[in-house]
Amino acid sequence: MRPADDERARGRGRDLAVIRTVARVGIDPPTGWDRLAGKFEQARRQAVRVLAASLPDADEHELVIRVRCAAGMLNWLALAPIGAELAAEPAERVERMLVPVVAGAFRGTP
């Protein structure tokens, strides 16, 4: 691998790390991360508050479920074998592919 290719690969790895971090905020903290539980909860509350503005008919419980589902999808995408496939793609393409998927989870329309 040439140095420029190596640098791009590291950048994609960072992008995947961001996806994993965002995903973890929407789910429960991993074992041993109890000290960050408050931060996770605060981030979830903020996500629910923003989502509530777009989905006024959804109650808080439904919004929390939607946030957790979207986070679970991101977590799976980052950790499953497809994560390596996504890491090989340009960040702009991954964003173009994943934003509609995650937005769909938030909207919840068939």
C-alpha distances in whole Angstrom, upper triangle without the diagonal:
4,7,8,6,6,10,11,10,12,14,15,15,18,20,20,22,24,25,26,28,30,30,32,34,36,36,38,36,34,36,37,36,40,40,38,40,42,39,38,41,42,39,40,43,42,40,43,45,43,43,46,47,45,47,51,52,50,51,49,48,47,45,43,43,41,39,38,37,35,33,33,31,28,28,28,25,23,24,24,22,22,20,17,17,18,16,13,16,17,19,22,22,22,25,27,27,28,30,33,32,33,36,37,37,39,41,42,44,44
4,6,5,6,9,10,11,12,14,15,16,19,20,21,23,25,26,27,29,31,32,33,35,37,38,39,38,36,38,38,38,41,41,39,41,43,40,39,42,42,39,41,44,42,40,44,45,43,43,47,47,46,48,51,53,51,52,50,50,48,46,45,44,42,40,39,39,36,35,35,33,30,30,30,27,25,26,27,25,24,22,19,20,20,17,15,17,17,19,22,22,23,25,27,27,29,31,33,33,34,36,38,39,40,42,44,45,45
4,5,5,6,9,10,11,12,14,15,17,19,20,21,23,25,26,27,29,30,31,33,35,36,38,36,35,37,37,36,39,39,37,39,41,37,37,40,40,37,39,42,40,39,42,44,41,42,46,46,44,47,50,52,50,51,49,48,47,45,43,43,41,39,38,38,35,33,34,33,29,29,30,27,25,26,27,25,25,23,20,21,21,17,16,18,17,19,21,22,23,25,27,27,28,30,33,33,33,36,38,38,39,42,43,45,45
4,5,5,6,9,10,11,13,14,15,17,19,20,21,23,25,26,27,29,30,32,34,35,37,35,35,37,37,36,39,39,36,39,40,36,36,39,39,36,37,40,38,37,40,41,39,39,43,43,42,44,47,49,47,49,47,47,45,42,42,41,39,37,37,36,33,32,33,31,28,28,29,26,24,25,26,25,24,21,19,19,19,16,14,15,14,16,18,19,20,22,24,25,26,27,30,31,31,33,35,36,37,39,41,42,43
4,5,5,6,9,10,11,12,14,15,17,18,20,21,23,24,26,27,29,31,32,33,35,34,33,35,36,34,38,38,35,38,39,36,35,38,38,35,36,39,37,35,39,40,38,38,42,42,41,43,46,48,46,47,45,45,43,41,40,39,37,35,35,34,31,30,30,28,25,26,26,23,21,23,23,21,20,18,16,16,16,13,11,12,12,14,17,17,18,20,22,22,23,26,28,28,29,31,33,34,35,37,39,40,40
4,5,5,6,9,10,11,13,14,15,17,19,20,21,23,25,26,27,29,31,32,33,32,30,33,33,32,35,35,33,35,37,34,33,36,36,33,35,38,36,35,38,40,37,38,42,42,41,43,46,48,45,46,44,44,43,40,39,39,37,34,34,33,31,29,29,28,25,25,25,22,20,21,22,20,20,18,15,16,16,12,11,14,13,15,18,19,19,21,23,24,24,26,29,29,29,32,34,34,35,38,39,41,41
4,5,5,6,9,10,11,13,14,15,17,19,20,21,23,25,26,27,30,31,32,30,30,32,32,31,34,34,31,34,35,32,31,35,34,31,33,36,34,32,36,37,35,36,39,40,38,41,44,46,44,45,43,43,41,39,37,37,35,33,33,32,29,28,29,27,24,24,25,22,20,21,23,22,21,18,16,17,16,13,12,14,13,13,16,18,18,19,22,23,23,25,28,28,28,30,33,33,34,36,38,39,40
4,5,5,6,9,10,11,12,14,15,17,19,20,21,23,24,26,28,29,31,30,29,32,32,31,34,34,31,33,34,31,30,33,33,30,31,34,32,31,34,35,33,33,37,37,36,38,41,43,41,42,40,40,39,36,35,35,33,30,31,30,27,26,27,25,21,22,23,20,18,20,21,20,18,16,14,14,13,10,9,10,9,10,13,14,14,16,18,19,20,21,25,25,25,27,29,30,31,33,35,36,37
4,5,5,6,9,10,11,12,14,15,17,18,20,21,23,25,26,27,29,28,27,29,30,28,32,32,29,32,33,30,29,32,32,29,30,34,32,30,33,35,33,33,37,37,36,38,41,43,40,42,39,39,38,35,34,34,32,29,29,28,26,24,24,23,20,20,20,17,15,17,18,16,16,13,11,12,11,8,7,9,9,11,14,15,14,16,19,19,19,21,24,24,24,27,29,29,30,33,34,36,36
4,5,5,6,9,10,10,13,14,15,16,19,20,21,23,25,26,27,26,25,27,27,26,29,29,27,29,31,27,27,30,30,27,29,32,30,29,32,34,32,32,36,37,35,37,41,42,40,41,38,38,37,34,33,33,31,28,28,28,25,23,24,23,19,19,20,18,15,17,19,18,17,14,12,14,13,9,10,12,12,12,15,17,15,17,20,20,20,22,25,25,24,27,29,29,30,33,34,36,37
4,5,5,6,9,10,11,13,14,15,17,19,20,22,24,25,27,25,25,28,28,26,29,29,26,28,29,26,25,29,28,25,27,30,28,26,30,31,29,29,33,34,32,35,38,40,37,38,36,36,35,32,31,31,29,27,27,27,23,22,23,22,18,19,20,17,15,17,19,18,17,14,13,14,12,9,10,11,9,9,12,14,13,14,17,18,18,19,23,23,22,24,27,27,27,30,32,34,35
4,5,5,6,9,10,11,12,14,15,17,18,20,22,23,25,24,24,27,27,25,29,29,26,28,29,26,24,28,28,24,26,29,27,25,28,30,28,28,32,32,31,33,36,38,35,37,35,34,33,30,29,29,27,24,24,24,21,19,20,19,15,16,17,14,12,14,16,15,14,10,10,11,9,5,7,8,7,7,10,11,10,12,15,15,15,17,20,20,19,22,24,24,25,28,29,31,32
4,5,5,6,9,10,11,12,14,15,16,19,20,21,23,21,21,23,24,22,26,26,23,25,27,24,23,26,26,23,25,28,27,25,28,30,28,28,32,33,32,33,37,38,35,36,34,34,32,30,28,28,26,24,23,23,21,18,19,18,15,14,15,13,10,12,14,14,13,10,9,11,10,6,9,11,11,10,14,15,12,14,17,17,16,18,21,21,20,23,25,24,26,28,30,32,33
4,5,5,6,9,10,10,12,14,15,17,19,20,22,20,20,23,23,21,24,24,21,23,25,21,20,24,24,21,22,26,24,22,26,28,26,26,30,31,30,32,35,37,34,35,32,32,31,29,27,27,26,23,22,23,20,18,19,18,15,15,16,14,11,14,16,17,16,12,12,14,12,9,12,13,12,10,14,15,13,14,17,18,16,18,21,21,19,22,25,24,25,28,29,31,33
4,5,5,6,9,10,11,12,14,16,17,19,21,20,20,24,24,22,25,25,22,23,25,21,20,23,23,19,21,24,22,20,24,25,23,24,27,28,27,29,32,34,31,32,30,30,29,26,25,25,23,20,20,20,17,15,17,16,12,13,15,12,10,13,15,16,14,11,12,13,10,8,11,11,10,7,10,12,10,10,14,14,13,14,17,17,16,18,21,21,21,24,26,28,29
4,5,5,6,9,10,10,12,14,16,17,19,18,18,21,22,20,23,24,21,22,24,21,19,22,23,19,20,24,22,20,23,26,24,24,27,28,27,28,32,33,30,31,29,29,27,25,24,23,21,19,18,18,16,14,14,13,10,10,11,9,6,9,12,12,11,7,9,11,8,7,10,11,11,9,12,13,10,11,14,14,12,14,17,16,15,18,20,19,21,24,25,27,28
4,5,5,6,9,10,11,13,15,16,17,16,15,18,19,17,20,20,18,19,21,18,16,20,20,17,19,22,21,19,23,25,23,24,27,28,28,29,32,34,31,31,29,28,27,25,23,23,22,19,18,19,16,14,15,14,11,10,13,11,8,10,13,15,14,10,12,14,12,10,14,14,15,12,15,16,13,14,18,17,15,16,20,19,17,20,22,21,22,25,26,29,30
4,5,5,6,8,10,11,13,15,17,15,16,20,20,17,20,20,17,18,19,16,15,18,18,15,16,19,18,16,20,22,20,20,24,25,24,26,29,31,28,29,26,26,25,22,21,21,20,17,17,17,15,12,14,14,10,10,13,12,9,12,15,17,16,12,14,16,13,12,15,15,15,11,14,16,13,12,16,16,13,14,18,17,15,17,20,19,19,22,24,27,28
4,5,5,6,9,10,11,13,15,15,15,19,20,18,21,21,18,19,20,17,15,18,18,15,15,19,17,15,18,21,19,19,22,24,23,24,27,28,26,26,24,24,23,20,19,19,17,14,14,14,11,9,11,10,6,7,10,8,7,10,12,14,13,10,13,14,11,11,14,14,14,11,13,14,11,10,14,13,10,12,15,14,12,14,17,16,16,20,21,23,25
4,6,5,6,9,10,11,13,12,12,15,17,15,18,18,15,16,18,16,13,16,17,14,15,19,18,16,19,22,21,20,24,25,25,25,28,30,27,27,24,24,23,21,19,18,17,14,13,14,12,9,10,10,7,6,9,8,6,8,11,14,13,10,13,15,13,12,16,16,17,14,17,17,14,14,17,16,13,15,18,16,14,17,19,17,18,21,22,25,26
4,5,5,6,9,10,12,10,11,15,16,13,15,16,12,14,15,12,10,14,14,11,13,16,16,14,17,20,19,19,22,24,24,25,27,29,26,26,23,23,22,20,18,18,17,14,13,15,13,10,11,13,9,8,12,12,10,11,15,17,17,14,16,18,16,15,19,19,19,16,18,20,16,16,19,19,15,16,19,18,15,18,20,18,18,22,23,26,28
4,5,5,7,9,12,12,13,17,18,15,17,17,14,14,15,12,10,13,13,9,10,14,13,11,14,16,15,15,19,20,20,21,24,25,23,23,20,20,19,17,15,16,14,11,11,12,10,7,10,11,8,8,12,12,10,13,16,18,17,14,17,19,16,16,20,19,19,16,17,18,15,14,17,17,13,13,16,15,12,14,17,15,15,18,20,23,25
4,5,5,7,10,10,11,15,17,15,16,18,14,14,16,13,10,13,14,11,11,14,14,12,14,17,16,16,19,21,20,21,24,25,22,22,19,19,18,16,13,13,12,9,8,9,8,4,6,8,5,5,9,9,9,10,13,16,15,13,16,18,15,16,20,19,20,17,19,19,15,15,18,16,13,13,16,14,11,14,16,13,14,17,18,21,23
4,5,5,7,7,8,12,13,11,13,14,11,11,13,11,8,11,13,10,10,14,14,13,15,18,18,18,21,23,23,23,25,26,23,23,20,19,19,17,14,14,14,11,9,11,11,7,8,10,9,7,10,12,10,11,14,18,17,15,18,20,18,18,22,22,23,20,22,22,19,18,21,20,17,17,20,17,14,17,19,16,16,20,21,24,26
4,6,7,7,10,14,15,11,13,13,10,9,10,8,5,8,9,6,7,10,11,10,12,15,15,15,18,20,20,21,23,24,21,20,17,17,17,15,12,13,13,10,9,12,11,7,10,12,11,10,13,15,14,15,18,21,20,18,21,23,20,21,24,24,24,21,23,23,20,19,22,21,17,17,20,18,15,17,19,16,15,19,20,24,26
4,7,9,11,15,17,14,15,16,13,11,12,11,7,8,10,8,6,10,11,9,10,13,14,13,15,18,18,18,20,21,18,17,14,14,14,11,9,10,9,6,5,8,8,5,7,10,9,9,12,14,14,15,17,21,20,18,22,23,20,21,25,24,25,21,23,23,20,18,21,20,16,16,18,16,12,14,16,13,12,16,16,20,22
4,6,9,12,14,12,13,15,12,10,12,12,8,9,12,10,8,12,14,12,13,16,17,16,18,21,21,21,23,23,20,19,16,14,15,13,10,10,11,8,6,8,9,6,7,10,10,9,11,14,14,14,16,20,20,18,22,23,21,22,26,26,26,24,25,25,22,21,23,22,18,18,20,17,14,17,18,14,15,18,18,22,24
4,6,9,11,9,9,12,10,8,10,11,7,9,12,11,10,13,15,14,15,18,20,19,21,24,24,23,25,26,22,20,17,16,17,16,12,12,14,12,9,12,13,10,10,14,14,11,14,17,16,16,18,22,22,20,24,26,24,24,28,28,29,26,28,29,25,24,27,26,22,22,24,21,18,21,22,18,18,22,21,25,27
4,7,8,6,7,9,7,6,10,9,7,9,12,12,12,15,16,16,17,20,21,21,23,26,26,26,28,29,25,24,20,19,20,19,15,16,17,14,12,15,15,12,12,16,15,12,15,17,16,15,18,22,23,20,23,26,24,24,27,28,29,26,28,29,25,25,28,27,23,23,26,23,20,23,24,21,21,24,25,28,30
4,6,6,8,11,10,9,13,13,11,13,16,15,15,18,20,19,21,24,25,24,26,29,29,29,31,32,28,27,24,22,23,22,18,18,20,17,14,16,17,13,13,16,15,12,14,17,15,14,17,20,21,19,21,24,23,23,26,28,29,26,29,29,25,25,29,27,24,25,27,24,22,25,26,23,23,27,27,30,32
4,6,7,10,11,10,14,15,13,15,18,18,18,21,23,23,24,27,28,28,29,32,33,32,34,34,31,29,26,24,25,24,21,21,23,20,17,19,21,17,16,19,19,15,17,20,18,17,19,22,24,22,24,27,26,26,29,31,32,30,32,33,29,29,32,31,27,29,31,28,25,28,29,26,26,30,30,33,35
4,6,8,9,10,14,14,13,16,18,19,19,22,23,24,25,28,29,29,31,34,34,34,36,36,33,31,28,26,28,27,23,23,25,22,20,22,23,19,19,22,21,18,20,23,20,19,22,25,26,24,26,29,28,27,31,32,33,31,34,34,31,31,34,33,29,30,33,30,28,30,32,28,29,32,32,36,38
4,5,6,7,10,10,10,13,15,15,16,18,20,20,22,24,25,26,28,30,31,31,33,34,30,29,25,24,26,24,20,21,23,20,18,20,21,17,17,21,19,16,19,21,19,18,21,25,26,23,25,28,27,26,30,31,31,28,31,32,28,28,32,31,27,28,30,28,25,28,29,26,26,30,30,34,36
4,5,5,8,10,10,11,14,15,15,17,19,20,21,23,25,26,27,30,31,31,32,33,29,27,24,23,25,23,20,21,23,20,18,21,22,18,19,22,21,19,21,24,22,21,24,28,29,26,28,31,30,29,33,34,34,31,34,35,31,30,34,33,29,30,32,30,27,29,30,27,27,30,30,34,36
4,6,7,9,10,12,13,14,16,17,19,20,22,23,25,26,28,30,31,32,33,34,31,29,25,24,26,25,21,23,25,21,20,23,23,20,21,24,23,20,24,26,23,23,26,30,30,28,30,33,31,30,34,34,34,31,34,35,32,31,34,34,30,30,33,31,28,30,32,29,28,31,32,36,38
4,5,5,6,9,10,11,13,14,16,17,19,20,22,23,24,27,28,28,30,31,28,26,22,22,24,22,18,20,21,18,17,20,20,17,18,21,19,18,21,23,21,21,24,27,28,25,27,30,28,27,31,31,31,28,30,32,28,27,31,30,27,27,29,28,24,26,28,25,24,28,29,33,35
4,5,5,6,9,10,11,12,14,15,16,18,20,21,22,25,26,26,27,28,25,23,19,19,21,19,16,17,19,16,15,18,19,16,17,20,19,17,20,23,21,21,24,28,28,25,28,31,29,28,32,32,33,29,31,32,29,28,31,30,27,26,28,27,23,25,27,24,23,26,27,30,33
4,5,5,6,9,10,10,12,14,15,16,18,20,21,23,25,25,26,27,24,22,18,18,21,19,16,18,20,16,16,20,20,17,19,22,21,20,23,25,23,24,27,30,30,28,31,33,31,30,34,34,34,30,32,33,30,28,32,31,28,27,29,28,24,25,27,24,23,26,27,31,33
4,5,5,6,9,10,11,12,14,15,17,18,20,22,23,24,25,27,24,22,19,19,21,18,15,18,19,15,15,19,18,15,18,20,19,18,21,23,21,22,25,28,28,25,28,30,28,27,31,31,30,27,28,30,27,25,28,28,25,24,27,25,22,23,25,23,21,25,26,29,32
4,5,5,6,9,10,11,12,14,16,16,18,21,22,22,23,25,22,20,17,17,18,16,13,15,15,12,11,15,15,12,14,17,15,14,18,20,18,19,22,26,25,23,26,28,25,25,29,29,29,25,27,28,25,23,26,26,22,22,24,22,19,20,22,19,18,22,23,26,29
4,5,5,6,9,10,10,12,14,15,16,19,20,20,21,22,19,17,14,14,16,14,11,13,15,12,11,15,15,13,15,18,18,17,20,22,21,22,25,28,28,26,29,31,28,28,32,32,31,28,29,30,27,25,28,28,24,23,25,23,20,21,23,20,18,21,22,26,28
4,5,5,6,9,10,11,12,14,15,17,19,20,20,22,20,18,14,15,17,14,12,15,16,13,14,17,17,15,17,20,19,19,22,23,22,24,27,30,29,27,30,32,29,29,32,32,31,27,29,30,27,25,28,28,24,23,25,24,20,21,23,20,18,21,23,26,29
4,5,5,6,9,10,11,12,14,16,17,18,20,22,19,18,14,15,16,13,11,14,14,10,12,15,14,12,15,17,15,16,19,20,19,21,24,27,26,24,27,28,25,25,29,28,27,24,25,26,23,21,24,24,20,19,21,20,17,17,20,18,15,19,20,24,27
4,5,5,6,9,10,10,12,15,16,16,17,19,16,15,11,12,13,10,7,10,11,7,8,12,12,10,13,15,15,15,18,19,19,21,23,27,25,23,27,28,25,26,29,29,28,25,26,27,24,21,24,24,20,18,20,19,15,16,18,15,13,16,18,21,24
4,5,5,6,9,10,10,13,15,15,15,17,15,13,10,11,13,10,8,12,12,10,11,15,14,13,16,19,18,19,22,23,23,25,27,30,29,27,30,32,29,29,33,32,31,28,28,29,26,24,26,26,23,21,22,21,18,18,19,17,14,17,19,22,25
4,5,5,6,9,10,11,13,14,15,18,16,15,12,14,15,11,11,14,13,10,13,16,15,14,17,19,18,19,22,23,22,25,27,30,29,26,30,31,27,28,31,30,29,25,26,27,25,22,24,24,21,19,21,20,17,16,19,17,14,17,19,22,25
4,5,5,6,8,10,11,12,14,16,14,14,11,13,12,9,9,11,10,7,10,12,11,11,14,16,15,16,19,20,20,22,24,27,26,24,27,28,25,26,29,27,27,23,23,24,22,19,21,21,18,15,17,17,13,13,15,13,10,13,15,18,22
4,5,5,6,9,10,10,11,13,10,10,7,9,9,6,6,10,9,7,10,12,12,12,15,17,17,18,21,22,22,24,26,29,28,26,30,30,27,28,32,30,30,26,26,27,24,22,23,23,20,17,18,18,14,13,15,13,10,12,14,17,21
4,5,5,7,9,10,10,13,11,11,9,12,12,9,10,13,12,11,14,16,15,16,19,20,20,21,24,25,25,27,29,33,31,29,32,33,30,31,34,32,31,28,27,29,26,23,25,25,22,19,20,20,17,15,17,16,12,14,16,19,23
4,5,6,7,9,11,14,12,13,11,14,14,10,11,14,12,11,14,16,14,15,18,19,18,21,23,23,24,26,28,31,29,27,31,31,27,29,31,29,28,25,24,25,23,20,21,22,19,16,17,18,15,13,15,14,11,12,15,18,21
4,5,5,6,9,11,9,11,10,12,11,7,9,12,9,9,12,13,12,14,17,17,17,19,22,22,23,25,27,30,27,26,30,30,26,28,31,29,28,25,24,25,23,19,20,21,18,15,15,15,12,10,12,11,7,9,12,14,18
4,5,5,6,8,7,8,8,11,10,7,10,12,11,11,14,16,15,17,19,20,20,23,25,25,26,29,30,33,31,30,33,33,30,32,35,32,32,28,28,28,26,23,24,24,21,18,18,19,16,14,15,14,10,10,13,15,19
4,6,6,10,10,11,11,15,13,11,14,16,14,14,17,18,17,19,22,22,22,25,27,27,28,31,32,35,32,31,35,34,31,33,35,33,32,28,27,28,27,23,24,24,22,19,19,20,17,14,16,16,12,12,15,16,20
4,6,9,9,12,13,15,13,11,14,15,13,13,17,17,16,18,21,20,21,24,25,25,27,29,30,33,30,29,33,32,29,31,33,31,30,27,25,26,24,21,21,22,19,16,15,17,14,11,13,13,9,8,12,13,16
4,6,6,9,10,12,10,8,12,13,11,12,16,16,15,18,20,20,21,24,25,25,27,29,30,33,30,30,33,33,30,32,35,32,32,29,27,28,26,23,23,23,20,18,17,17,15,12,12,12,9,7,10,11,15
4,6,8,10,13,11,10,14,15,14,15,18,19,18,21,23,23,24,27,28,29,30,33,34,36,34,33,37,37,34,36,38,36,35,32,31,31,30,27,27,27,24,21,20,21,19,16,16,16,12,11,13,14,18
4,7,10,12,10,10,14,14,13,16,18,18,19,21,23,23,25,27,28,29,31,33,34,36,34,34,38,37,34,37,39,37,37,34,33,33,31,28,28,28,25,23,21,21,19,17,16,16,13,11,12,13,16
4,7,8,6,6,10,11,10,12,15,15,16,18,20,20,22,24,25,26,28,30,31,34,32,31,35,35,32,34,37,35,35,32,31,31,29,26,27,26,23,21,20,19,17,15,15,13,11,10,10,12,15
4,6,5,6,9,10,11,13,14,16,17,19,20,21,23,24,26,27,29,30,31,35,33,32,36,36,34,36,39,37,37,34,33,33,31,29,29,28,25,23,23,22,19,18,17,15,13,13,13,15,18
4,5,5,6,9,10,11,12,14,15,16,18,20,21,22,24,26,27,28,30,33,32,31,34,35,32,34,37,36,36,32,32,32,30,27,29,28,25,23,22,21,18,18,18,15,13,14,14,17,20
4,5,5,6,9,10,11,12,14,15,16,18,20,21,22,24,26,27,28,31,30,29,33,34,31,33,36,35,36,32,33,33,30,28,29,28,24,23,23,21,18,18,18,15,13,14,14,17,19
4,5,5,6,9,10,10,12,14,15,17,18,20,21,23,24,26,26,29,28,28,31,32,29,31,34,33,33,31,30,30,27,25,26,25,22,20,20,18,16,15,14,11,10,11,10,13,16
4,5,5,6,9,10,11,12,14,15,17,18,20,21,23,24,25,29,27,26,30,30,27,29,32,31,31,28,28,28,25,23,24,23,20,18,18,16,14,13,13,10,8,10,10,13,16
4,5,5,6,9,10,10,12,14,15,16,18,20,21,22,24,27,26,25,29,29,27,28,32,30,31,28,28,28,25,23,25,24,20,19,19,17,14,14,15,12,10,12,12,16,19
4,5,5,6,9,10,10,12,14,15,16,18,20,21,22,25,24,23,27,28,25,27,31,29,30,27,28,27,24,23,24,22,19,18,18,16,13,14,13,10,9,12,11,14,16
4,5,5,6,8,10,11,12,14,15,17,18,20,21,24,22,22,25,26,23,25,28,27,27,24,25,24,21,19,20,19,16,15,14,12,10,10,10,6,5,8,8,11,14
4,5,5,6,8,10,11,12,14,15,17,18,20,23,21,20,24,24,22,23,27,25,26,23,23,23,20,18,20,19,15,14,15,13,9,10,11,8,7,10,11,14,17
4,5,5,6,9,10,10,12,14,15,16,17,21,20,19,23,24,21,23,26,26,26,23,24,24,21,19,21,20,16,16,16,14,11,13,13,10,10,13,13,16,18
4,5,5,6,9,10,10,12,14,15,16,19,18,17,21,22,20,22,25,24,25,22,23,22,19,18,19,17,14,14,14,11,9,11,11,7,8,11,10,14,15
4,5,5,6,9,10,11,12,14,15,18,16,16,19,20,17,19,22,21,22,19,19,19,16,14,16,14,11,10,11,8,6,8,9,6,7,10,10,14,15
4,5,5,6,9,10,11,12,14,17,16,14,18,19,17,18,21,21,21,19,20,20,16,15,17,16,12,12,14,11,8,11,12,9,10,14,14,17,19
4,5,5,6,9,10,10,11,15,14,13,17,18,16,18,21,21,22,20,21,21,17,17,19,17,13,14,15,12,10,13,13,10,12,15,15,18,19
4,5,5,6,9,10,10,13,12,11,15,15,14,16,19,18,20,18,19,18,14,14,16,13,10,12,12,9,8,11,11,9,11,14,14,17,17
4,5,5,6,9,10,13,11,10,13,14,12,13,16,16,17,15,16,15,12,12,14,12,9,10,12,10,8,12,13,11,12,16,16,19,20
4,5,5,6,8,12,11,9,13,14,13,14,17,17,19,17,19,18,14,15,18,15,12,14,16,13,11,15,16,14,15,19,19,22,23
4,5,5,5,9,9,8,12,13,12,13,17,17,19,17,20,18,15,16,18,15,12,15,16,13,12,16,16,14,16,19,19,21,22
4,6,6,8,6,5,9,10,8,10,13,13,15,14,16,15,11,12,14,12,9,13,14,11,11,15,15,14,16,19,19,21,22
4,6,8,7,4,8,10,8,9,12,13,15,13,16,15,11,13,16,14,11,14,16,14,13,17,18,17,19,22,22,24,25
4,7,8,6,8,11,11,11,14,16,18,17,19,18,15,17,19,17,15,18,20,17,16,20,21,19,21,24,24,26,27
4,5,6,8,10,10,11,14,15,18,18,20,18,15,17,19,16,15,18,19,16,16,20,20,19,21,24,23,26,25
4,5,6,7,9,10,12,14,17,17,20,18,15,18,19,16,16,19,20,18,19,22,22,21,24,26,26,28,27
4,5,5,6,8,10,11,14,14,17,14,11,14,16,13,12,16,17,15,16,19,19,19,22,24,23,25,25
4,5,5,6,9,10,13,12,15,14,10,13,15,13,12,15,17,15,15,19,20,19,21,24,24,26,26
4,5,5,7,9,12,13,16,14,12,15,17,15,15,18,20,18,19,22,23,22,25,27,27,29,29
4,5,5,7,11,12,14,12,10,14,15,13,13,17,18,17,18,21,22,22,24,26,26,28,27
4,5,5,8,8,11,9,6,10,12,10,10,13,15,14,15,18,19,19,21,24,24,26,26
4,5,8,8,11,11,8,11,14,13,13,16,18,17,18,21,22,22,24,26,27,29,29
4,7,9,12,10,9,13,14,14,14,17,20,19,20,23,24,24,26,28,29,31,31
4,6,8,7,6,10,11,11,12,15,17,17,18,20,22,23,24,26,27,28,28
4,5,5,6,9,10,11,12,14,17,17,18,20,22,23,24,26,28,29,29
4,5,5,6,9,10,10,12,15,15,16,17,20,21,22,24,25,27,27
4,6,5,6,9,10,11,13,15,15,16,19,20,21,22,24,25,26
4,5,5,6,9,10,12,13,15,16,18,19,21,22,23,24,24
4,5,5,6,8,11,11,12,14,16,17,18,20,21,22,23
4,5,5,6,9,10,10,11,14,15,16,18,19,21,22
4,6,6,7,9,11,11,13,15,16,17,19,19,20
4,6,7,7,9,11,12,14,15,16,17,18,18
4,6,5,6,8,10,11,13,14,15,17,17
4,5,5,6,8,10,11,12,14,15,16
4,6,5,6,9,10,10,12,12,13
4,6,5,7,9,10,10,12,12
4,5,5,6,9,10,12,14
4,5,5,6,8,10,12
4,5,5,6,7,9
4,6,5,8,10
4,6,9,12
4,6,9
4,7
4
